Amino acid sequence: MSEPKEKQLRTIDAPFVALGPSGVAIRGRLRHFTAEDDKVLRLVGEHLGSLACRDLAARCADAGDHNAEKWAARKQGLTAESSSRWAGSITKATHDQWALSRRCQLAHIQGLEAGVRTLMHRLSLPIGEKGTKRAAGGYRSKGEWFQKTRRLTILQHRLDTARADREAGVVHVVRGGRKLLNTRHNLGKAQLTETEWRRRWEAERWFLAADGESGKRFGNETIRVTPDGEISIKLPAPLADLANARHGRYVLTSKIAFAHRGQEWADRIEADRAVAYRIHYDVERGRWYLTASWQRPVVQTIPLETARAKGMIGVDTNADHFAAYQLDVHGNPVGDPHRFHYDLSGSADHRDAQIRHAITQVLHWAKSCGVAAIAIEDLDFTAGKTREKHGRKKRFRQLISGIPTGKLKARLISMAAGMDLSIVAVDPAYTSMWGAQHWRKPLVTPRRKMTRHDAAGIAIGRRALGHPIRRRTAPPPQHQSDAAGHRTVQAGPVARGREETRPPVTERAHDAHRRTGTQQGTRATSASKTVRDARSAWQWVQDSLLLTD
């Protein structure tokens, strides 16, 4: 009889301290807008938006055959109809959008390749064959097998088309967004009229963004904002007759005041350091906004050992809440689990606000605990939520898609840096399974309920601290000096007296323990109860040595 094969576990990556944010963006509303201000901004945005559309079309036509000379020629052509700085901002935005499309194209190809591999594997198996945890089995019926063959043909055709486009340098970009473009064909479902959709479409295609320039007055010559909030815009050459100030500039009646990071922004523009601005119109609310952004030097992360010095907060990310647990430096859970709920249904603004609110709660709690870092899984479900991989598990795919991975990383790192907290990213492999196996049951008390997610938070924190997730197993009963069954973990190597025999708490308990088995009837029952009481007392004394290495 052959021996069963041991399960092969994948290699677990080492934890690391995530890099801090490299940029800052703040937004403020433009109030007390006049009709003239609204008219000028609309004309400027429409004119520059048409130039941006034309430049993007030219860049896409160049495909892979692009060089500095063609870039300079495009910029020179735009300068005659705007200005040199407006032309520079437009061409830079065009290149950023083209590069983003290329990255998305590569991700799309990789997703198609994964789907094709899965379909080919399952189609090669006999119908009805069961799968494993690592690979799916065959399809359930001949009808499903036939439908999947058609699906494979479709995906292969899409893959061939995408590969051909990438080799030719062709990208498909829509200024204003493809989602909004497709909404034009489903106005009834979107509850929009054609006029409302047209307003949104035009507003999304406007261009009112200017890059900053260090050494220039207040850090930006195109859209200039003074420390007292006055906003002036350099008008394009065809609209210079709308100027109400010198040098072809238009000064808005509205003034801006940044409530968040306002002092940091003011210090920056007073030193004439580069600040980029973007003016945006919210069609639904009928409001104008100004966004200021600037780069900052990459924050030097603290060493991993320093992040572990004060313990860690382990956070398990779920579709509707964060499950967090505090651990001391030895990896022992402290206190009770904490849950921070959020609701990701509704609009994008609502989801973003919910994530920010939950992250704020986690950071404030971590700050009150006195830790220096928060441990979180390095999640990425890009290739793990396709229907080719999970088949009929539509609810599970929706659950995975609902977990905010990308936006959570950016938000958490940025907000944690503002509160002097570091983020330690760990490998997510087996954290939920091993956490539930080793930590869920031992921590359950009459007043404490442990879920699988709470135990996963402990596993994440222990992995970030460099400890194994598994609790140390109890020694055999004959090797337990106190009594069989009470010791579930062992003291760490630095604990003094960890190998010594622990004496009974009281002499009475020692006598009762010695008399157990010699007395019968009521006496034996009383002695057994005394022994149980003594063991309970021993556990309370042993708690101070529940340390792991």
C-alpha positions as CSV (number, residue, x, y, z in Angstrom):
1,M,0.0,0.0,0.0
2,S,1.5,3.3,-1.1
3,E,1.9,6.1,1.5
4,P,-0.3,9.1,1.1
5,K,1.4,12.1,-0.5
6,E,1.9,15.1,1.7
7,K,0.2,18.3,0.6
8,Q,2.6,20.6,-1.1
9,L,2.3,24.2,0.3
10,R,3.3,27.1,-1.9
11,T,6.2,29.2,-0.8
12,I,5.2,32.1,1.5
13,D,6.7,35.4,0.7
14,A,8.4,37.3,3.6
15,P,6.5,40.3,5.0
16,F,7.7,43.8,4.1
17,V,7.0,47.4,5.1
18,A,5.0,49.1,2.3
19,L,6.4,52.3,0.8
20,G,4.8,55.6,1.9
21,P,2.7,57.8,-0.5
22,S,4.6,59.7,-3.2
23,G,2.0,62.4,-3.8
24,V,-0.7,64.5,-2.2
25,A,-4.1,65.7,-3.6
26,I,-6.6,68.0,-1.9
27,R,-9.8,69.4,-3.3
28,G,-12.0,72.4,-2.5
29,R,-15.2,73.8,-3.8
30,L,-15.4,77.0,-5.8
31,R,-18.2,79.0,-4.3
32,H,-20.0,82.2,-5.3
33,F,-19.6,81.5,-9.0
34,T,-20.8,84.2,-11.4
35,A,-22.4,83.6,-14.8
36,E,-19.3,85.1,-16.5
37,D,-17.0,82.7,-14.6
38,D,-19.1,79.8,-15.6
39,K,-19.1,80.9,-19.2
40,V,-15.3,81.4,-19.4
41,L,-14.5,78.0,-17.8
42,R,-16.9,76.2,-20.1
43,L,-15.4,77.8,-23.2
44,V,-11.8,77.1,-22.1
45,G,-12.6,73.5,-21.1
46,E,-14.3,72.8,-24.4
47,H,-11.6,74.4,-26.5
48,L,-8.7,72.6,-24.7
49,G,-10.8,69.4,-24.6
50,S,-11.0,69.4,-28.4
51,L,-7.2,69.9,-28.6
52,A,-6.7,67.0,-26.2
53,C,-8.9,64.7,-28.3
54,R,-7.0,65.6,-31.4
55,D,-3.7,65.0,-29.7
56,L,-4.8,61.6,-28.3
57,A,-5.9,60.5,-31.8
58,A,-2.5,61.5,-33.2
59,R,-0.6,59.6,-30.5
60,C,-2.7,56.5,-31.0
61,A,-2.1,56.7,-34.8
62,D,1.7,56.7,-34.2
63,A,1.3,53.5,-32.2
64,G,4.8,52.1,-31.5
65,D,6.4,54.3,-34.0
66,H,6.8,57.3,-31.7
67,N,9.8,59.4,-30.8
68,A,10.8,62.7,-29.3
69,E,10.6,64.5,-32.7
70,K,7.0,63.5,-33.2
71,W,6.2,64.6,-29.6
72,A,7.8,68.0,-30.2
73,A,5.9,68.4,-33.5
74,R,2.6,67.7,-31.8
75,K,3.4,70.1,-29.0
76,Q,4.3,72.8,-31.5
77,G,1.1,72.4,-33.3
78,L,-0.9,72.7,-30.1
79,T,1.0,75.8,-28.9
80,A,-0.3,77.9,-31.7
81,E,-3.9,77.3,-30.6
82,S,-3.3,77.5,-26.9
83,S,0.0,78.3,-25.2
84,S,3.3,76.4,-24.7
85,R,2.4,75.4,-21.1
86,W,-1.2,74.3,-22.0
87,A,0.4,72.3,-24.9
88,G,2.8,70.7,-22.5
89,S,0.0,69.7,-20.1
90,I,-2.1,68.2,-22.9
91,T,0.7,66.1,-24.4
92,K,1.8,64.8,-21.0
93,A,-1.8,63.8,-20.2
94,T,-2.0,62.1,-23.6
95,H,1.1,60.0,-22.9
96,D,-0.1,59.1,-19.5
97,Q,-3.4,57.9,-20.9
98,W,-1.8,56.0,-23.7
99,A,0.6,54.3,-21.2
100,L,-2.3,53.4,-18.9
101,S,-4.2,51.8,-21.8
102,R,-1.1,49.7,-22.6
103,R,-1.0,48.4,-19.1
104,C,-4.7,47.6,-19.1
105,Q,-4.2,45.9,-22.4
106,L,-1.5,43.6,-21.0
107,A,-3.7,42.8,-17.9
108,H,-6.6,42.0,-20.3
109,I,-4.3,39.6,-22.2
110,Q,-3.1,37.9,-19.1
111,G,-6.7,37.4,-17.9
112,L,-7.7,35.9,-21.3
113,E,-4.7,33.5,-21.1
114,A,-5.7,32.3,-17.7
115,G,-9.3,31.7,-18.8
116,V,-8.1,29.8,-21.9
117,R,-5.8,27.6,-19.8
118,T,-8.6,26.8,-17.3
119,L,-11.1,25.9,-20.1
120,M,-8.6,23.7,-21.9
121,H,-7.7,21.8,-18.7
122,R,-11.4,21.2,-17.7
123,L,-12.4,20.2,-21.3
124,S,-9.6,17.6,-21.3
125,L,-11.0,15.8,-18.3
126,P,-13.7,13.2,-18.4
127,I,-17.2,14.5,-17.8
128,G,-18.1,14.3,-14.1
129,E,-14.6,13.9,-12.8
130,K,-14.1,15.6,-9.4
131,G,-11.6,18.3,-8.9
132,T,-9.2,19.2,-6.1
133,K,-8.5,22.3,-4.1
134,R,-5.8,23.2,-6.6
135,A,-7.5,22.4,-9.9
136,A,-11.1,22.2,-11.0
137,G,-12.5,19.0,-12.3
138,G,-14.4,18.1,-15.4
139,Y,-17.8,19.5,-16.4
140,R,-21.0,18.0,-15.1
141,S,-22.8,17.2,-18.3
142,K,-22.3,17.0,-22.0
143,G,-24.4,20.1,-22.5
144,E,-22.2,22.2,-20.2
145,W,-19.1,20.7,-21.9
146,F,-20.4,21.8,-25.3
147,Q,-21.2,25.3,-24.1
148,K,-17.7,25.6,-22.7
149,T,-16.2,24.6,-26.1
150,R,-18.0,27.6,-27.6
151,R,-16.8,29.8,-24.8
152,L,-13.2,28.6,-25.4
153,T,-13.5,29.5,-29.1
154,I,-14.7,33.0,-28.2
155,L,-11.9,33.6,-25.7
156,Q,-9.3,32.4,-28.1
157,H,-10.5,34.8,-30.8
158,R,-10.4,37.7,-28.3
159,L,-6.9,36.7,-27.2
160,D,-5.6,36.6,-30.7
161,T,-7.1,40.0,-31.4
162,A,-5.7,41.5,-28.3
163,R,-2.2,40.0,-29.0
164,A,-2.3,41.4,-32.5
165,D,-3.2,44.9,-31.2
166,R,-0.4,44.8,-28.7
167,E,2.2,43.8,-31.2
168,A,1.0,46.6,-33.5
169,G,0.9,49.1,-30.7
170,V,-2.8,49.7,-31.1
171,V,-4.8,50.8,-28.1
172,H,-8.5,51.6,-27.7
173,V,-9.1,54.8,-25.7
174,V,-12.2,56.8,-25.2
175,R,-11.9,60.3,-23.8
176,G,-14.8,60.7,-21.4
177,G,-14.8,57.0,-20.5
178,R,-16.2,53.9,-22.3
179,K,-18.7,53.3,-19.5
180,L,-20.3,56.7,-20.0
181,L,-20.2,56.2,-23.8
182,N,-22.1,52.9,-23.6
183,T,-24.6,54.5,-21.3
184,R,-25.8,56.4,-24.3
185,H,-27.4,53.2,-25.6
186,N,-29.1,52.4,-22.3
187,L,-30.5,55.8,-21.2
188,G,-33.7,54.2,-19.8
189,K,-31.7,51.8,-17.5
190,A,-29.5,54.7,-16.4
191,Q,-32.5,56.9,-15.7
192,L,-31.1,59.7,-17.9
193,T,-32.4,61.8,-20.7
194,E,-30.4,62.5,-23.8
195,T,-29.8,66.1,-22.7
196,E,-28.6,65.0,-19.2
197,W,-26.3,62.4,-20.8
198,R,-25.0,65.0,-23.2
199,R,-24.1,67.4,-20.4
200,R,-22.1,64.7,-18.6
201,W,-20.4,63.6,-21.7
202,E,-19.2,67.1,-22.6
203,A,-18.1,67.8,-19.1
204,E,-16.0,64.6,-18.9
205,R,-14.2,65.5,-22.2
206,W,-13.3,69.1,-21.1
207,F,-9.6,69.7,-20.3
208,L,-8.8,72.1,-17.4
209,A,-5.6,70.7,-15.9
210,A,-2.2,72.3,-15.7
211,D,1.1,70.9,-14.4
212,G,3.1,72.8,-11.9
213,E,6.6,74.3,-12.4
214,S,9.1,74.9,-9.6
215,G,10.6,78.4,-9.5
216,K,7.6,80.1,-11.1
217,R,5.3,82.4,-9.2
218,F,3.2,80.3,-6.7
219,G,4.3,77.1,-8.4
220,N,2.1,77.3,-11.5
221,E,2.0,79.8,-14.3
222,T,-1.1,78.4,-16.2
223,I,-3.6,78.1,-13.3
224,R,-2.3,80.4,-10.5
225,V,-3.6,80.3,-7.0
226,T,-2.4,82.9,-4.5
227,P,-2.1,82.3,-0.8
228,D,-5.4,84.3,-0.2
229,G,-7.3,81.9,-2.6
230,E,-7.5,84.1,-5.7
231,I,-7.5,82.0,-8.9
232,S,-6.4,83.2,-12.3
233,I,-6.2,81.3,-15.6
234,K,-4.0,81.9,-18.6
235,L,-6.4,81.9,-21.5
236,P,-5.7,80.1,-24.8
237,A,-4.8,82.4,-27.7
238,P,-8.2,82.1,-29.4
239,L,-10.0,83.2,-26.2
240,A,-7.7,86.0,-25.2
241,D,-10.4,88.6,-25.7
242,L,-12.2,87.2,-22.6
243,A,-9.3,88.3,-20.3
244,N,-10.1,90.6,-17.4
245,A,-6.5,91.0,-16.2
246,R,-3.1,91.7,-17.7
247,H,-1.1,89.3,-19.9
248,G,-4.2,87.5,-21.2
249,R,-5.4,86.1,-17.8
250,Y,-8.8,85.7,-16.4
251,V,-9.3,86.1,-12.6
252,L,-12.3,84.2,-11.1
253,T,-14.6,85.9,-8.7
254,S,-14.7,82.8,-6.5
255,K,-11.9,82.1,-4.1
256,I,-10.6,78.8,-2.8
257,A,-9.9,77.6,0.7
258,F,-8.5,74.2,1.4
259,A,-9.7,72.8,4.7
260,H,-7.5,69.7,4.5
261,R,-3.7,70.2,4.4
262,G,-4.3,73.9,3.8
263,Q,-1.2,74.9,5.6
264,E,1.0,72.4,3.8
265,W,-0.3,73.8,0.5
266,A,0.3,77.4,1.5
267,D,3.9,76.7,2.6
268,R,4.5,75.1,-0.7
269,I,3.2,77.8,-3.0
270,E,4.8,80.6,-0.9
271,A,8.1,78.8,-1.6
272,D,7.3,78.7,-5.4
273,R,7.3,74.9,-5.5
274,A,5.4,73.1,-8.2
275,V,1.7,72.4,-7.6
276,A,-0.6,71.0,-10.3
277,Y,-4.2,72.1,-10.5
278,R,-7.3,70.6,-12.1
279,I,-10.7,72.3,-12.4
280,H,-13.6,69.9,-12.5
281,Y,-17.4,70.4,-12.9
282,D,-19.8,68.0,-11.1
283,V,-22.8,67.9,-13.4
284,E,-25.1,66.1,-10.9
285,R,-24.6,68.8,-8.2
286,G,-23.9,71.7,-10.5
287,R,-20.7,72.6,-8.6
288,W,-17.2,73.5,-9.6
289,Y,-14.2,72.1,-7.8
290,L,-10.5,72.7,-7.8
291,T,-8.0,69.9,-7.0
292,A,-4.4,70.7,-6.0
293,S,-1.8,68.0,-6.2
294,W,2.0,67.8,-5.7
295,Q,4.7,65.2,-5.4
296,R,6.5,64.5,-2.3
297,P,9.8,62.6,-1.7
298,V,9.2,58.9,-1.1
299,V,8.7,58.5,2.7
300,Q,11.5,56.5,4.1
301,T,9.9,53.4,5.7
302,I,11.1,52.2,9.1
303,P,12.9,48.9,9.3
304,L,10.8,45.8,9.8
305,E,12.3,45.2,13.3
306,T,11.3,48.7,14.4
307,A,7.8,48.2,13.2
308,R,7.6,45.0,15.3
309,A,9.0,46.5,18.4
310,K,5.7,47.5,19.9
311,G,3.5,44.7,18.7
312,M,1.2,44.8,15.7
313,I,-2.4,45.2,14.7
314,G,-3.5,42.4,12.3
315,V,-6.3,43.3,9.9
316,D,-8.3,40.9,7.9
317,T,-10.0,42.5,4.9
318,N,-13.5,41.3,4.0
319,A,-16.3,42.3,1.7
320,D,-18.2,44.3,4.4
321,H,-15.9,44.8,7.4
322,F,-12.3,44.9,8.7
323,A,-11.6,42.3,11.4
324,A,-8.7,43.5,13.6
325,Y,-6.8,42.0,16.5
326,Q,-4.0,43.5,18.6
327,L,-1.0,41.3,19.3
328,D,2.0,41.9,21.6
329,V,5.6,41.6,20.5
330,H,5.5,37.9,21.2
331,G,2.5,37.3,19.0
332,N,0.0,36.8,21.8
333,P,-3.5,38.2,21.3
334,V,-4.4,41.1,23.5
335,G,-7.9,42.0,24.5
336,D,-10.9,41.3,22.3
337,P,-11.3,41.4,18.5
338,H,-12.5,44.6,16.9
339,R,-14.7,44.9,13.7
340,F,-15.0,48.0,11.6
341,H,-18.0,47.7,9.2
342,Y,-18.5,49.5,5.9
343,D,-21.2,49.3,3.1
344,L,-19.9,49.1,-0.5
345,S,-23.3,49.3,-2.1
346,G,-24.5,52.5,-3.8
347,S,-22.5,55.1,-5.8
348,A,-18.7,55.3,-6.1
349,D,-18.6,58.4,-3.8
350,H,-20.5,56.5,-1.1
351,R,-18.2,53.5,-1.3
352,D,-15.2,55.7,-1.2
353,A,-16.5,57.5,1.9
354,Q,-17.3,54.2,3.6
355,I,-13.8,52.9,3.0
356,R,-12.2,56.2,4.3
357,H,-14.4,56.1,7.4
358,A,-13.5,52.5,8.2
359,I,-9.8,53.1,7.7
360,T,-10.0,56.1,10.0
361,Q,-11.5,54.0,12.7
362,V,-8.8,51.4,12.4
363,L,-6.0,54.0,12.5
364,H,-7.4,55.8,15.6
365,W,-7.8,52.5,17.4
366,A,-4.2,51.4,16.4
367,K,-2.9,54.7,17.6
368,S,-4.6,54.3,21.0
369,C,-3.1,50.8,21.3
370,G,0.4,52.3,21.0
371,V,1.6,50.1,18.1
372,A,3.9,51.4,15.4
373,A,2.5,49.4,12.4
374,I,-0.6,47.6,11.0
375,A,-0.3,44.3,9.3
376,I,-2.6,43.6,6.3
377,E,-2.7,41.0,3.5
378,D,-1.1,41.9,0.2
379,L,-4.3,41.0,-1.7
380,D,-4.7,41.0,-5.5
381,F,-7.7,39.2,-7.0
382,T,-7.0,40.2,-10.6
383,A,-6.7,36.6,-11.8
384,G,-8.9,35.0,-9.1
385,K,-12.4,36.2,-9.9
386,T,-13.0,34.9,-13.4
387,R,-15.9,32.6,-14.0
388,E,-13.6,30.2,-15.8
389,K,-11.8,29.5,-12.4
390,H,-14.9,29.4,-10.1
391,G,-17.5,28.2,-12.5
392,R,-21.0,28.4,-11.1
393,K,-19.9,30.1,-7.9
394,K,-21.3,33.4,-8.9
395,R,-21.9,34.6,-5.3
396,F,-18.3,33.8,-4.4
397,R,-17.0,35.7,-7.4
398,Q,-19.2,38.7,-6.4
399,L,-17.8,38.4,-2.9
400,I,-14.2,38.5,-4.1
401,S,-15.0,41.4,-6.5
402,G,-16.6,43.3,-3.6
403,I,-13.4,43.3,-1.5
404,P,-11.7,46.7,-2.0
405,T,-8.1,45.7,-2.8
406,G,-6.5,48.4,-4.9
407,K,-8.3,51.4,-3.5
408,L,-7.8,50.1,0.0
409,K,-4.1,49.9,-0.4
410,A,-3.8,53.4,-1.7
411,R,-6.1,54.8,1.0
412,L,-4.6,52.9,3.9
413,I,-1.0,53.8,3.0
414,S,-1.7,57.4,2.5
415,M,-3.8,57.8,5.7
416,A,-1.5,55.8,7.8
417,A,1.5,58.0,6.8
418,G,-0.4,61.0,8.1
419,M,-0.7,59.4,11.5
420,D,2.9,58.1,11.7
421,L,1.9,54.5,11.3
422,S,3.5,52.0,9.0
423,I,1.9,49.3,6.9
424,V,3.4,45.8,6.9
425,A,2.2,43.7,3.9
426,V,2.1,39.9,4.4
427,D,1.5,37.0,2.1
428,P,-2.2,36.0,2.3
429,A,-1.6,32.3,1.9
430,Y,-3.5,30.1,4.4
431,T,-4.2,32.9,6.9
432,S,-7.9,32.3,7.1
433,M,-7.6,28.5,7.2
434,W,-4.7,28.3,9.7
435,G,-6.1,31.1,11.9
436,A,-9.4,29.3,12.3
437,Q,-7.6,26.0,12.9
438,H,-5.2,27.2,15.6
439,W,-6.7,30.3,17.2
440,R,-10.5,30.4,16.9
441,K,-11.5,27.7,19.4
442,P,-8.9,28.5,22.2
443,L,-10.0,32.2,22.4
444,V,-13.7,31.6,22.7
445,T,-15.1,32.5,26.1
446,P,-18.7,32.9,27.4
447,R,-18.3,36.6,26.8
448,R,-16.2,36.6,23.7
449,K,-17.3,35.2,20.3
450,M,-14.6,34.5,17.8
451,T,-15.2,34.3,14.0
452,R,-13.1,32.9,11.3
453,H,-12.2,36.5,10.3
454,D,-11.0,37.4,13.8
455,A,-8.7,34.4,13.9
456,A,-7.4,35.4,10.5
457,G,-6.5,38.8,11.9
458,I,-4.3,37.0,14.5
459,A,-2.7,34.9,11.8
460,I,-1.9,38.0,9.8
461,G,-0.4,39.8,12.8
462,R,1.8,36.8,13.8
463,R,3.1,36.4,10.2
464,A,4.0,40.1,10.2
465,L,5.8,39.7,13.5
466,G,7.8,36.8,12.2
467,H,6.1,34.1,14.3
468,P,4.6,30.9,12.9
469,I,0.8,31.0,12.8
470,R,0.5,27.5,14.4
471,R,0.3,27.4,18.1
472,R,2.8,25.1,19.8
473,T,1.2,21.7,20.5
474,A,0.8,20.5,24.0
475,P,3.3,17.9,25.3
476,P,2.2,14.4,26.1
477,P,0.3,13.9,29.5
478,Q,3.2,12.0,31.1
479,H,5.5,15.0,30.3
480,Q,3.1,17.6,31.8
481,S,4.4,18.3,35.3
482,D,1.4,20.1,36.6
483,A,-1.5,18.0,35.4
484,A,-2.7,16.6,32.0
485,G,-4.6,18.9,29.8
486,H,-4.0,22.4,31.1
487,R,-0.9,23.4,29.2
488,T,-1.6,24.3,25.5
489,V,1.4,26.5,24.7
490,Q,4.9,26.7,26.0
491,A,6.8,29.7,27.3
492,G,9.4,31.4,25.1
493,P,13.1,30.9,25.5
494,V,13.5,34.2,27.4
495,A,11.0,33.3,30.1
496,R,12.8,32.5,33.4
497,G,12.0,29.3,35.1
498,R,9.9,28.0,32.2
499,E,11.2,24.4,32.6
500,E,10.6,24.2,36.3
501,T,7.7,22.3,37.9
502,R,4.9,24.7,38.9
503,P,3.8,24.0,42.5
504,P,0.1,23.9,43.5
505,V,-1.5,27.2,44.4
506,T,-2.5,26.1,47.9
507,E,-1.5,23.2,50.2
508,R,-5.2,22.2,50.4
509,A,-5.3,21.8,46.7
510,H,-2.1,19.7,46.8
511,D,-3.6,17.5,49.5
512,A,-6.8,17.1,47.5
513,H,-4.9,16.2,44.4
514,R,-2.9,13.6,46.4
515,R,-6.1,12.0,47.8
516,T,-7.8,11.7,44.4
517,G,-8.4,8.0,43.6
518,T,-8.0,6.8,47.2
519,Q,-11.3,8.0,48.5
520,Q,-14.7,6.7,47.2
521,G,-18.2,8.1,47.0
522,T,-18.8,11.6,48.2
523,R,-15.3,12.2,49.3
524,A,-13.9,11.4,45.8
525,T,-16.5,13.7,44.2
526,S,-15.5,16.6,46.5
527,A,-11.8,16.0,45.9
528,S,-12.4,16.0,42.1
529,K,-14.2,19.3,42.4
530,T,-11.3,20.7,44.4
531,V,-8.8,19.5,41.8
532,R,-10.8,21.2,39.0
533,D,-10.8,24.4,41.1
534,A,-7.1,24.1,41.6
535,R,-6.5,23.5,37.9
536,S,-8.5,26.6,37.1
537,A,-6.3,28.6,39.5
538,W,-3.2,27.2,37.9
539,Q,-4.3,28.4,34.5
540,W,-4.6,31.9,35.8
541,V,-1.1,31.8,37.1
542,Q,0.2,30.2,33.9
543,D,-1.2,33.1,31.8
544,S,1.8,35.3,32.5
545,L,4.0,32.7,30.7
546,L,1.8,32.1,27.7
547,L,4.5,33.2,25.4
548,T,5.6,31.7,22.1
549,D,8.9,31.9,20.3
